[in-house]
Amino acid sequence: MSRPAAKKELGQHFLVDENLLGVIGRLAELGPDDVVLEIGPGLGVLTTFLADRGAHVHAVELDESLEPRLREALQGRGNVALHLGDALRLDLATLEPPPTKLVSNLPYNIATPLVVESLDGLPSVGLWCVMVQREVADRFFARPSTKAYGAVSVLVQLAAERTGFHPVSRTVFRPRPNVDSALVAFRRRELPPGFAYVKQVVAAAFAHRRKQLANSVELAGLATRDQATAALAGIGRDPAVRAEELAPPEFVALAQALAT
């Protein structure tokens, strides 16, 4: 069967170099009891690797034209469930057995929202090992007051701690992307209380990055400027502070101050 053509509009870049699989296995800390969620299995190169080392694999693929190639690659592996559909629309929290790890070469166009939604939307997932654009990987654990630091940095760092990082050459994909990639692994930590509201505050804070944080909160309708200013003062921050200056734990404190 000929290799299907990748679809640019779906952010597809198929993993074709099996030498990288050992690195993924190490960073994902794969074990025989793992239930793995893979988003965007593509040609099934990673899927078969995961299936041969874990208890079960949920493979979610949007592109139905890949189904024949995938089923051929997965033939004889009864521990793989292929789910056809949009990972951002499917109710992944209802998967049985519940996934304990998310290990994926994520399609570029859904990588950030998928990871962010999984932080609280997939509470059974304890470890992530994802291949993403290098700039996205850098954002996940960027430090405050840096160009890469943003809403996704805050949320990922509140929910997880990084356990591994590995730069990835463009040559391992077909078609070869125009950007560098990286594998990044991180382990879940206990979510702060009121995480859903913290997410709202973080989204509001970075929606207008150049504005003062108090103005951004007001524009989002979460509080008046005076209330936001008072909340910032309550956590020891100047009223003129911008979102990129706050460390992740400060957003939890700010959310709690705004909620009172």
N, C-alpha and C positions, 0 to 999 in steps of 0.2 A: 504494500500500500504506500503510495507516494506521500511525502510529508505535506500536510496542509499549510497554506500560506498564512502567516500571521496577519492579524487585522489591526492596523494602526489605530483605528477609532476605539478599539477595546484595550489599548495599551499593552498589546501582547508582544512579548519577547520570550521565545521558548528557550528554556535551559537545555543545552545539548551536550555540554561537557560534563561527563560523569565524574571527573576528578574532583569536582567541587562537592560531591555528595558526602564525602568523608568529613569535610569541614562542617557541613550542615548537621550531620549526625552528632558530631562532638559538641557543637554549640547548642544544639537542641537537647542534648543529654538524653538521647533516645534509649528507651528501655522496653522490655517485652510487655509491660502492662499499660503502656501509653495508648491513649485514644487521641489521635491527631486530626486536627482540622486543617485541610489544605484548600486554599482559595486559588483558583486558576491553575489547575493541574496541567493544562496545555497538552503536551504529547505524552504525559505520564511518566517521564524520566524520574522525577522526584517521588511521584506517587508509589511506584513499584519499590523504590528504596525504602520508603516509610512503611509500606505494607509488610515487607520482609523482616522488619525489625520491631514493629509495634503490634498491639493487640487488635487495633481497628483504625481505619482511616475513613474520614468523611471528606470526599473530594467534591468541591463545589465549582461547577464550570458553567459560565454564561453562554459560551459559543457552542450551540448544538451541533454545528458542523464537525466538531472535534469528537463527538460521541463514538463513531465507529473506530477511530484510531485509538481512543482511550480504552474502549472495551477490549480491543485486540491486545493492547499492552497489558491490561489487567487480568487477562484470561487465566483462570486457575487460582486467583487470589480472592477467596471468599470473604476475606476480612475488609474489603473495600466497598463502601457505599458511594455510588456516584449520584450526586444531586445536581440536576440541571436547573439553572436559574441565576438570578442576580443576587450575589452575596449580601448586598446592601438592602435587599428587600425581603429575602427569606428570613424566617424566624429561626435563626441558628441556635437560639437558646433551647429549642425543643428537640434538638438532635438526640438520638439515643443510640448507643450510650453517649453521655455528655462528653464533649472533648476536654482533655486535660492539657493539651498543648496546641498552639497554632503555629504551624510550620509551613511556610509558603514562599514561592517566588511571586510576590504580589503584583498584579497588573498595575502599571504606573498610575493610571487615572483613578484608582480607588484606594491606593495604599493608605493615605493619611486618614480619610474618614473611616475606613474599615478598622484600623488599629484603634482610633479614638473610641468608636462605638463598642469595640470589644472589651474595653477596660472595665466597664460596668455592665455591659450587655451580655457578656459571657463569663459569669462569675466562676464557672468550673475550670476555665483556662488558668493554669498556674504559671505557664512559661510560653513566651513568644520567641520564635526564631524566624525572622522575615528578611527576604531580599527586597531591597527598595533602592530607588535612586540615591546616590551618595548624599545629595543635599537634603533629602528627607531623613536619612539615617542620622545626619549631623544635627538636624533639628530636634530629634527625639530627646537628646540629652545635652542640648546646648545650655550654656550658662547665661544668667541674666546680663543685660546690657551688651549683648553681642547681636550681630546681624541675624544669626540663625534662630535666636530665641523668640518664641512665640507661644500661641495658645497650646499647640500640640506638645511643646516642650514641657509646659507646666503640667498638663494633664497626665502625660506619660510618666513624668517623674514623681507625681503624687501617687500613682498607682503601681509603679514598678521600679526596680533597680537594675541597671545594666549589668549583664554577666559576660558579654562577649561582643566582639566587633571584628569584622574581617573585610577588607576592601576586595572588590570583585572586578576582574577584568571584563571589558566589553566583549572579548572574544568568546566567552562561554555561552553567548546567546545567538539565536537566529530569529529574525534579522539582528544584526549588530546594532545596538542603540547608539544614540549620539551623546549619551551622558554616561558617567561612571556610576557604578552601583556599589552596594555594600550589604553584607549580612550583619544584622544586629540582633542580639539576643538579650532578653530582659525577663526577670522573674517578678511575679506579683508580690506586692506588699499589701497590707490591710488598707482598704480605701478610707480616706478621712470621712467623718460623719457629714451627712448632707452633700454628698459628692454631686448629685444631680444639680443642686443649686450652685455649687462651686463651678460646675461646667458653664452655667449661664453667666456667672460673673466673669469668668475667664474669657468667654466668647465676646462679651460686651467690652471688656477691657482692651482687647486687641483688635476689635472691629474698626477702630479709628486710631491706628498706631501712633500717629503724630500728635494726637490731641492729649491733653492732660487726662489722667485716668478718671478723675471726677466727672469731667465732661462726657467721657465715653459711657460711663455708667448711667448718667442722666439721659443721654441720647437713646440708650437701650430701654429706657423706661423702668429700670430696676430701682431707682431712687432719685430724689432731687439732687442737684449739685451740693446743696447745703448738707443733706444727709450723707452723701458720699464723702464730702470733706470731713465731716465729723467722724465717720467710720475710719478714714485714713489717719486722722489724728489719734484715734483710739488704738491704732496699731503702731503708732510712732512714726508715721510718714507725713511728709510735707504735702500740702494740698496740691502743689504743682507737679507732683510725681507722675511719671508716665508708666504704662503697664510693664514695659520691658525692664524696668528697674527693680520690680518686686520679685523675690525668690518664690518658688512654688508654695512653701508653707505659709507665706504671707497672704496668698490668695485665699487660703482656707480661713485664716484669721479675719480677712476683709469680708468674706462671705458671712461669717458668723456675726461680725459687727453690723453689717447691713441688714441682717435678718432680725436683729433685736430692736 
